[in-house]
Amino acid sequence: MAGGIRENHSGDDLTESHEINVTPFIDVMLVLLIIFMVAAPLATVDINVDLPASTAVPAVRPPEPVYVTLKSDMTLSIGNDAIDRTQFPAALDRITGGKKDTRIFLRADKTSEYGVFMDVMNLLRDAGYLKIALVGLESLPAPLGAATGVTP
């Protein structure tokens, strides 16, 4: 409590009080609470919109995605089947049914050369397949010292 009644009236009226005065702390907290209660509804967007309904049929997803793989020995595979580069466009058309808007998932070994990887991208573009998704493994970012070889 901030104040108290002293029963001992010795001659020293300026003695220290060892009690914590929490009244200013509570006042500040109540002011902050009121500010946040007023500001919180203003921070949200509340616009009522009556969206129209759509009768469009959802797009059919392919039962199995088409994977093109560039291996470490620079050979190409479509799915699990190895394919020669000269046969690549025809094999891709056969698998996709000639649908050029099919998304092709391209994955490459991390030891493959960038120039060879770009050659595969050019093969896909020349074959008419422009929807290409690059596939990689998700991993956690390396610690700062591990990437530079410096230990903290």
C-alpha positions in Angstrom: 0.0 0.0 0.0 1.3 3.5 -0.8 0.4 5.2 2.4 -0.1 4.0 5.9 -0.9 5.2 9.3 2.1 5.2 11.6 1.5 4.6 15.2 5.0 5.4 16.2 5.5 9.1 15.9 9.2 9.4 16.5 10.8 12.7 15.6 11.8 11.6 12.1 8.9 12.1 9.6 11.0 11.4 6.5 11.6 7.6 7.0 11.8 5.5 3.9 8.8 3.3 2.9 9.8 -0.1 1.8 6.5 -0.9 0.1 6.1 -0.9 -3.7 3.8 1.8 -5.0 1.9 0.0 -7.8 -0.8 2.7 -8.4 1.1 4.5 -11.2 1.8 1.2 -12.9 -1.9 0.2 -12.8 -2.9 3.7 -14.1 -0.5 3.3 -17.1 -1.8 -0.2 -17.8 -5.4 0.9 -17.8 -4.6 3.8 -20.2 -2.8 1.3 -22.5 -5.7 -1.1 -22.3 -8.2 1.6 -23.3 -5.9 2.7 -26.2 -5.7 -0.9 -27.5 -9.4 -1.5 -27.1 -10.1 1.6 -29.2 -7.4 0.9 -31.8 -8.0 -2.9 -32.3 -11.3 -2.5 -34.2 -9.8 0.1 -36.4 -6.9 -2.2 -37.4 -9.2 -4.8 -39.0 -10.9 -4.3 -42.4 -14.5 -5.0 -42.2 -16.1 -4.6 -45.6 -19.1 -6.7 -46.3 -19.0 -8.0 -49.9 -21.6 -10.3 -51.4 -19.4 -12.3 -53.8 -21.1 -13.8 -56.9 -21.2 -17.6 -57.3 -19.3 -19.3 -60.0 -20.6 -22.3 -62.0 -17.1 -23.1 -63.5 -16.0 -26.6 -63.3 -12.8 -26.9 -61.2 -9.7 -27.7 -63.2 -8.9 -31.3 -63.4 -5.6 -32.2 -61.8 -3.4 -34.7 -63.5 -3.4 -38.1 -61.8 0.4 -38.1 -61.9 2.6 -35.2 -62.5 5.2 -35.3 -65.3 8.7 -35.3 -63.9 11.7 -34.7 -66.2 15.0 -35.6 -64.4 18.5 -34.6 -65.3 20.8 -37.1 -63.6 24.4 -36.6 -62.4 25.7 -38.4 -65.5 23.8 -35.8 -67.7 21.2 -38.4 -68.9 17.5 -37.4 -69.1 14.6 -39.3 -67.8 10.8 -38.8 -68.1 9.2 -40.3 -65.1 11.3 -43.4 -64.4 12.3 -44.1 -68.0 15.6 -42.9 -69.4 15.2 -41.1 -72.7 17.6 -40.0 -75.5 17.6 -36.3 -76.1 16.7 -36.8 -79.8 13.5 -38.7 -78.7 12.7 -36.3 -75.9 10.1 -34.1 -77.6 8.2 -37.0 -79.0 8.2 -38.9 -75.7 7.0 -35.9 -73.8 4.2 -35.4 -76.3 3.2 -39.0 -76.0 3.1 -38.8 -72.1 1.2 -35.5 -72.0 -1.2 -36.4 -74.8 0.1 -33.4 -76.8 -1.2 -30.9 -74.3 1.4 -28.2 -74.3 0.0 -26.4 -71.3 0.9 -29.4 -69.0 3.1 -28.4 -66.1 6.4 -30.2 -66.3 8.3 -30.7 -63.0 12.0 -30.4 -63.7 14.5 -31.8 -61.2 18.2 -31.9 -61.6 21.1 -33.4 -59.7 23.0 -30.8 -57.8 26.2 -31.8 -59.4 24.9 -31.2 -62.9 26.4 -28.3 -64.9 24.3 -25.2 -65.3 24.9 -25.2 -69.1 23.4 -28.7 -69.4 20.5 -27.7 -67.2 19.8 -24.8 -69.5 20.0 -27.1 -72.5 17.2 -29.2 -70.9 15.2 -26.0 -70.3 15.7 -25.1 -74.0 14.6 -28.6 -75.1 11.4 -28.1 -73.1 10.8 -24.6 -74.5 11.5 -25.8 -78.1 9.0 -28.7 -77.6 6.4 -26.1 -76.7 6.2 -26.7 -72.9 6.4 -23.4 -71.2 4.9 -24.3 -67.8 8.0 -25.6 -66.0 8.3 -26.0 -62.3 11.7 -26.5 -60.7 11.8 -29.2 -58.0 14.2 -29.0 -55.0 14.4 -30.4 -51.5 13.3 -28.3 -48.6 16.0 -27.9 -45.9 16.6 -25.7 -42.9 18.9 -22.7 -43.5 22.5 -23.3 -42.5 23.8 -21.5 -39.4 25.7 -18.3 -40.3 29.1 -19.7 -39.4 28.6 -22.9 -41.4 28.1 -21.2 -44.7 31.3 -19.1 -44.4 33.4 -21.7 -42.6 33.8 -19.3 -39.7 33.0 -20.6 -36.2 31.5 -18.2 -33.7 
